[in-house]
Every structure is written in structure tokens, then in C-alpha cells.
Amino acid sequence: MALATRGTDQRPSMTRTLWGSTIGKKTVMAVSGLIMLGYLVAHMLGNLKIFFGPPEFNGYAHWLRTLGEPVLHYEWALWIVRTVLVVAVVLHAVCAYQLSRRDIAARPSKYVHKRPRAGYATRTMRWGGIILGLFIVWHILDLTTGTVHPGGFQPGHPYQNVVDTFSTWYGNAIYIIAMLALGLHIQHGFWSAAQTLGAGSATRERALKTTATALAVALTAGFIAVPVTVMTGVVS
């Protein structure tokens, strides 16, 4: 009987308790979001190498696949990064969905008094996340696997593949719309993550919002610069 009682009184693990709590899910969202933000900064800087010509851009793409050699085998480092990103994206999306459901369940009826209208970025976070999720799938099928790539995908020639993609109107439209959604997502998400992780305060609020806006503008401009310059013939 004593053993049975001890078994039924067993408390859930700290990890399970944290995952089940709202603050736990917000923390997971914040950490996974910052991981993705770090990747986006590095990815944007890598993309800008396209302005130095095919040898520089293709050489950078090859370097990514040999990173860590000879300790790591060819492409191992790249697959480690991809795995971390997939985990971060899945955790971020799952937590966002679950928190959204909790928010809806907590207020089943409309407020009697209208709440102050939220900022545009805040109100579009959910749709922005969906747009970005769909874009990631398209981006991988276009420039990683070549499944939907226009003009014939050329493995080992990323410069030409990028030019091919942005030589089509729909390639530019999809990419630019996704990057605008990304900018809005970062603007609100960075500030929200800082608040969740305890970096925010009344005195730092303005600095955090300024930093969030600067990051959003810089990343959006950096990413959009590539399709714009291909469209205008600067990169060809």
C-alpha cells in the first residue's frame, strides 16, 4: 500500500511543469526566436556576398559545406545547424499555437469595452508566422532541393540559382512579401522576447523598441536588396 501511495503522489518533472505553464511556453518561444534571429543575421550577411560576384558567393556556399573539417565530415556542420533550426522553428510554432488557443479559451466572449488597438506588427504576428512557415517550405524547395526552381537547378552553382529565382516575377513577389512579414515579426518578437527573458524594464523599453525596429529594418533591407538588384540588372 505504501508503494502504491508513493507512486500516485509522484509529482510531474520540472521540465513537464515548465512546458505546461504559460511562462514556460513564452520562454521557449523567446529562446527559439533568438536562435532563429542569430541565424537570420548570419544568413543575411552571407547573402550580401552575392554583390562580390559568382566566385565569392559560390566559394562562401562551398565553405559552409566544409565547415568544421577535418573534425567534421563534409556538410555535417551544415546539417547540425539545420537540425537546430528545425527544432527551434517547430518549438516556436507549437508554443505560438498553444498560447493562441489558451488566449482564445481565456476570453470566450468579446470584451464589453473595446481594448486599446494593438500595433500593426502585434496584430499580424499570427498571420506573419503562417506566411513565414509557408515561405520556408517554398525557399527550401526552390534553392536547396531545386524541386520548384525555375530555369533548371544547378547544384554547386548557388549564384546562378539565385539569379534564376529572382529573374521571375513570382520569385520576387514571394520573397519580398515574406521578408516584409519577417520584418514585422522581428520588430514585435525581439521586444517580446526581451520582456519574457527579463531584459526589459520601464527605463529600457524605448531602447529595446528602437533596437527591435533597427534589427527589423536592417534585416528586411538586407534580404530584399538581393531580389531588387537582380530585377534591376545590378546582379546578373
N, C-alpha and C positions, 0 to 999 in steps of 0.2 A: 504493500500500500504506500509506503514511504517513497519507494522508487517511482511509482505511478504519479504521486503528487508532485514530486520534484520535476518530472517530465512535463506535466501540464502547466507548471508555473514558470517554465523556461521563457525568458524574455527574448524578443527579437534582437538580432545583431545591430550594432551601431550603424553599419552600412545600410541595412534594410530600413532602419528608422529614419536615417538621413534622406534616403531615396524617397521614402513615403511622405516626407514633410515638404511644405511649400518652399521654405527657405532652402532646403536641400536641393530641390529641383532648380531653383533660381541660381544657386551656387554652381551646379553642374552646367547650367546654361552660360553663366558668366565665364567659367574657366574654359569650356569648349569654344565659346565665342572668341576669347582672347587667343587661343591656339590657332583658330582659323584666321584671325586678323594678322597674326605674325606671319602666317603662310602667304596671305594676300600681299603684304608689303614686299616680301621676298619675290613673289611671283611677278608683281608689277615691275620691280626693278629689273628682273630678268627679261621681261617683255620689251623693255626700252632698249635692250641691246640690238633690237632689230634695226635701229637707226644707224648702226655702225656697219651694216652690210651683211650679206649671207655668211661669209667665213666666221665672223664674230658670233652671230646668232646661232648658227649650226654648231659651232665649237662649244658654245655655252650649253646647248642641249646635249651634246655628247658628254661634256664634263659632268652633268647631272647623273648620267648613267654609270660613270666610272667613279663617282664619289665614294670615298672610303676604301678604295683598292690600295694595296693588296689584301688588307684585312677582310674587307667585304668583297663578295663576288660582284660581277657585272650586274647593275640595276638593283642590287639588294638595298642600298640606301634609299633609292627612289621608291621601292616598294614599302619600306618601313615608313617613309613619310606618307605615302598613300594610305597605308593602313591606319596610321594615327589620325589622318584627316577623315577617313570614312567613319571611324569610331566617334570622332568629335561631331561630325555632321549628324550622325544618327542620334547620338545623345542629345544634341541641341534640338533637333526636330521633335523627338519624343517628349522631351521636357516641355517644349513650347506647346505642343498639342495637349498634354495633360494639364498644364497650367491654364490653358484656354478653356478646357472643359470644366475645370474647377471654378473658374471665374464666372462662367455661364450658370453653373449649378448654384453658385452662391447668391445669384440675383435672378431668380426665375421670372420675376415680373419687372416691367420697366419702372424706372425711378419716377416718383411723383413729381419731384422737382428736377429740372434739367441740370445735369452736371456740366461744369465748365468744359468747353470743347477742347479736346486734346490736340496737340500739334499734328501736322500732316504726317510726319515720319512715324509718330506713335500709332496713328490710326491706320497706317498702311503696313505695319510690321508683319502681320499675318499674311497678307497678300504678297508682300515683298518676299517673305520666306518661301512661299509656294513658287513664285516666279524664279527665284534663285535655284530652288531644287530642280525645277524643270530645265533650267539653263545648264546646270552642272551635267545632267544626263546628255543634253544635246552637245555640249562642249567636248565631252569625252568621246562621244560617237563621231564627232567631226575631226578633232585634232589628235586624238590618241589612238583610236581604233580605225579611223578613216571610213567608218560604215556609211555616214551620211555626207562625206566630204565631196564638194563639187570639183570637177576637173581632174579627177584621178589622184588619189592619195599616194604620196611618195615617202615611204619610211626612210628615216635618216636625213630628210630634207625639210625640216620644220619651217625654214624661211619661206620656201615656195608654197608650202601648205597654208601658211598664214595668209600670204598674198592671195592665193586662190579663194580662200574663205571670204576675205573682205573685198573681193572683186565682184561679189554678188550682192544685190540689194537686200536680200533676206538675211544673209550672213551679218551684214552691218546692222540691220534693224534689230535682230535678236540680241546681238552683243551689246549694242548701245542701250536698249531698253533694260537689259539685265544689269548693266553697270550703273544706270541711274537708280534702279531699285537697290543695288548694293550700297550706293552712297547713302541713301535714306536709312537703310538698315544699320549701317555703321554709325551714322550720326546719333541715332537713338540708342543702339545697342551698346556702344562703348561707354556712354554715360551711365546707362542702366547697370552694366557690369561693374563699373567702379563703385556705384552705390551699394550693390549687393555685397561686394567684397570688402566694404568698409573704407574705401579710399575717398568716398565723397563726404562732404560736410557743407554747412551753410557758407563758410568762407571760401571753400574750394569749388563751389558749384559753378561759378562763372568760368573759372579756369578749365574745369572739366568739360563744360559745354563748348568752350572755344576750341579745346583740343579735339573733341569729337568732330566738330564741324571741319576743322583743318584736315584731319585724317580723311574724312569722307570726301572732301573736295579734292585733295591730293590723289587719293586712290582712284576716284572716278575719272579725273582728268588724265591720270597716267594710263589707265586702261583704255579709255576712249581715244587717246592720241593715236593708237596703232591703227584702228579701222579708218579713222579720219584721214590719216596720212596716206593710207593705201588708196582710199577713194579719190583723193586729190592728186595722186600720182607722185607724191613725195617719196613714197616707198613703193618699189615695183620690182 
